[in-house]
């Protein structure tokens, strides 16, 4: 699978560990940055990640910041992206099964490496259920309010 990963400065170490682990699992991983721990603005990297998922360059996205909150908000500004902030595997699986999430967000200050890997495993191995969930997912990309 083609996976893009991005973070802010607070999550650079977790990003590096997850990117290496994902490659070891056989995935093609694009690390969108940042390259150093210098302070950066999470929206810049969130918008970049959302664009490569929206245009199909990456099949899935992994977004990381200190809490996961800010970067997930920036990704969800793109109507083609459904980013779920998760902290354990069940929410990661449900994000895929019920919401067809194409991105996952986690907080490096809140989620350890092993839990992040468990969340990613659930996210990447769970299929979208479709059915009654499809009309709801369609409304996320085509709001009518």
Buried (B, 14 or more C-beta within 10 A) or exposed (E): EBBBBBBBBBBBBBBEBBBEBBEEBEBEBBBBBBEEEEEBEBBBBBBBBBBBBBEEEBBBBBBBBBBBEBBBBBBBEBEEBBBBBBBEBEBBBBBBBBBBBBBBBBBBEBBEEEBBBBBBBBBBEBEBBEEEBEEEBEEBEEEEE
